[in-house]
Amino acid sequence: MELVVGASNTTMRSLLGKLGGLLAQEYALMSGVRGDVQYINDELASMQAFLRDLNTAPDRHDNRLKDWMKQIRDMGYDIEDCIDDFTHRIPRDPSSDFKCLFIRTRFYELWTWWPRRGIASKIAELKVRAQQIGKRRRRYGVDNPVNFNNGPLVRAVTYEIAEHQLTGHQLIGTKEPVGVTADMKKLEDWLDLDKPVEMCDKERIVLSIVGFGGVGKTTIAMALYQNARDKFDCRASVTVSQNYDQDAVLRMILKQVKPHESDPNIEGRSHGELMEELKTYLAEKRYLLLIDDIWSAQIWENIRKCLPHNDKKASRVIVTTRFQAVGSAACSRREENNFLHSVDFLSDEESKKLFDLSVSESNNNIGSEKELPPEEVWKICRGLPLAVVTMAGIVASNPRKSSKEWKEACNSLFPELMPSLTLDGVTRILDYCYNDLPADLRTCSLYLSIFPKGSKISRKRFTRRLIAEGFVSEKQGLSDEEVAETYFNQLIKRKIIRPVEHSSNGKIKSFQVHDMVLEYIVSKSSEENFITVVGGHWLVPMPTNKIRRLSVQSSGSEHGNSTKHMNLSQVRSLTMFRSLDQLHFHSFNNGILQVLDLEGCKGLKEKHLKDMCRMLVLKYLSLRQTDISKIPSKIAKLEYLETLDLRETNVSEPPKSAGQLKRIINIFGGNKSSRKGLKLPQEINKETMKALRVLSGIEIDDKSTGVAGLHQLTGLRKLAIYKLRLLKGSETLTQLGSAIEYLGSCGLQTLVLNDEGSDFINLLDTMSGAPPRYLSALELSGNLKDLPQWITKLSNLNKLALSVTVLRTDTFVLLRDLPLLFSLTFSLSAAKQDEAIKDIIEDNKSKSGGVIYVPGEGFKSLKLLRFFAPLVPKLSFPEDAMSALERIEMRFEAFEGLFGVDTLKSLKEVHLRVNSTADDITNFIVDDLKTTKTPKIIVDHVITS
């Protein structure tokens, strides 16, 4: 088994930097300690070099080497804890202040004598450990890596980081699974998806999809689910897996079948209450459920008991499982209607098609002139889609490899003849994929084990956490954010993760990890004690040694006290996906905890917030979607805090002391969907918040004293104001205009303004200076009357969202020459403006003869066009319009029609979300549009509360 070295290598690199910083503190160390620190520093530098050699050496790691690596890692962790704990206990070096230097130095030495004595003792112990580890390696004959001159390196992977930094803006469309066209038609017929409801079998039908892990069960099931979503009153998709929490599954189903009925008390419901609520709600509905990855007949029986009896609404349930017996059990009650479908492996022809398609996607659909890999590369996968896609990712990431090298690699993977791919064969391929990763990417891939199986993971959440953990650093002139983005792009290219949602700027918004890939990663992470998972989907042995990163996932009340007997004193990163009732902050060492992610957690109390304010080296704090309403003023003590996420909480105003966070980079607040904002911090100045890059979700009114300091945030890259309420002609309004104009000249890249009656957005055209030329994203909401004329000069703009009040033909004419515009959205932000907005839309429509005309030519880069409004008027597209447009999305109550969409040569999909209050004329127009063969029309009927 391959030894994990990527994470250890990263730990060493971080640690060497901290040791160097400690050595640089002239007055921090006691006499004699400096030599010990220097010795440890030199010893660890040699160990890091050894780790780098291991990273590129052929796979000859024995148990002795693995044990020695574990000792290095544990010692490195202990040294890092010692330094961090020491750093926050020792005040600032007095040599930086030259006034009365001698007196200050003597006082400093007396004041800090005790903590310096403590670290001197610990460092002496660590020096002895470092010596013993070195001697032990020689004593037990742990060999050096083989001589690299003897042959090619198996895992020597290098790439130019700037080469992969920028990827093309893309949309994630719906895709039909490869090789299952006939199966899909058969399954859709069996589920009566093509029949009107009144002609369907009124009984509930269960479809069991059975097959080997990675064969494509979930892909087929999800395709069925997506194709049928508009034919049911409500629907839900959940993952169950081996080690599941039944109550959590019921909550997920309830939240999905009742998306517009937010229930703050759902987390506290008992099992009986959840079951009764679900039964009652579904009893009068035609529902569609997808229950993915069931591991036992008993699990299915438990879920079945929670569904209504005597269902006569033609509901459908899709079940996936790896086990034939489980699939049969799910279908056993009414054999004449229920159906069991076994998914076969792909044929050679289908495997080749999937392989070529996957390689092309990894290369952004750009053809390669390099030598094509031999057929052995995809044939060793024996028709297993997961293996085919994984090998395609490796091939796309190694364009310089010759056919001969690929054949040798395939022969080494499977020297013996294998008629079919077993679980061991899948593990070999995943091993090969993992070993092909550079060290930094190995660390990033291991970090995926933080997140539960089946979860949609936010790209930004993932990359920001990598930075906070210290796994990403500046390289080759790129910032740490750009390097993290590069690593993410590489994981996508190598098919380790797959995108599931895109943002309107064409970048990936969220992604998932295939369950077999994640299971492999979790085992690797556990092997190195990199991340400890509690209550996850797989039964992982609990660590017997110290825990560094803890992920508490939701998988059953029987795991409630899983952390009770753990040593949590060395935890540096804590992620919770459940109630905080199961954990106590006093178990942690406040001097070393750097990442605290409580997104979506219930049970957060004031006492927890007070404990957080003692975590003095905290860098990343996410309280998103929690129940908190106030932040303590002592948050200013978190002088290392870089990211503060308060989105979708009840916090309306940060404490005044928040302006003292000197290292803060990202502040998130408010709720974009409801347009609630976090009041602008009262104290803003360049000295205390000079590192700030993102200020998102804020509210500004005439009492916002911090507006006067906004112009000092010259490093700001994103400013998102969710609620703007200013009196016309007020001083604050003038200050805000001046600040935005100045920040636009300093490098502001994203500007979001939601104006609720201030008329501020209509004053943007009066800016006297140069246009904000660095803007790549601009959102203007409110009663916008005309676009600012400088918008035509924004050559970097790729995302533009405008109020539906400017949905006019002349708007399209003004915007059509923007060279990089990827998405264009017309939306309504405030429901209370509906009636007035309808009048404005009618007036705009009448000025152009009742139809909004999109001009021909122009919009060379536009791929996404969206309309979200109570009324979407007639829209007409000439044949040569928007040549790159791939998708149109609409959400409305009233709809008057689309004309010419069948002539748009690149258009693939039109998504229509129809409000349940839509009248008969709108529904007739939608039904008529659905008869269009191309593009694909996808309709979703939305029930509003």
Secondary structure, DSSP 4 states (H G I P E B T S, - for coil): -PPP-HHHHHHHHHHHHHHHHHHH-TTTSPTTHHHHHHHHHHHHHHHHHHHHHHHHS-S---HHHHHHHHHHHHHHHHHHHHHHHHHHHS---GGG--TTHHHHHHHHHHHTHHHHHHHHHHHHHHHHHHHHHHHHHHHTT-PPPPPGGGS--SS-----GGGGT----------PPTT-HHHHHHHHHHTTTTS-GGGS-SS-EEEEEE--TTSSHHHHHHHHHHHHGGGSSEEEEEE--SS--HHHHHHHHHHHHSTT---TTGGG--HHHHHHHHHHHHHTS-EEEEEE----HHHHHHHHTTSPSS--S--EEEEEES-HHHHHHHH-S-TTT-EEEEPPPPPHHHHHHHHHHHHHHHTTT----SPPPPTHHHHTTTT-HHHHHHHHHHHHH-TT--HHHHHHHHHHH--S--SS--HHHHHHHHHHHHHTS-HHHHHHHHGGGGSPTTPPEEHHHHHHHHHHHT----BTTB-HHHHHHHHHHHHHHTTSSEEEEE-TTSSEEEEE--HHHHHHHHHHHHHTTS-EEES-SS--PPPSS--SEEEE----GGGTTTTTTS--TT--EEEESS-GGG--GGGS-TTT--EEE-TT-S---HHHHHHHTT-TT--EEE-TTS------GGGGG-TT--EEE-TTSS--S--GGGGG-TT--EEE-SBTTTTB-EEPPS---TTTSTT--EEEEEEEETT-GGGGGGGG-TT--EEEEEEEE--TT-HHHHHHHHHHHHHHHHT--EEEEEESSS-GGGGGGG--S---TT-SEEEEESS--S--GGGGG-TT--EEEEEGGG-SHHHHHHHTT-TT--EEEEE---GGGHHHHHHHHHHHHHTTTTEEEPPSB--TT--EEEEESSEE-EEE--TTB-TT--EEEEEESEE--EESGGG-TT--EEEEEEETT--HHHHHHHHHHTT--SSEEEEEEE---
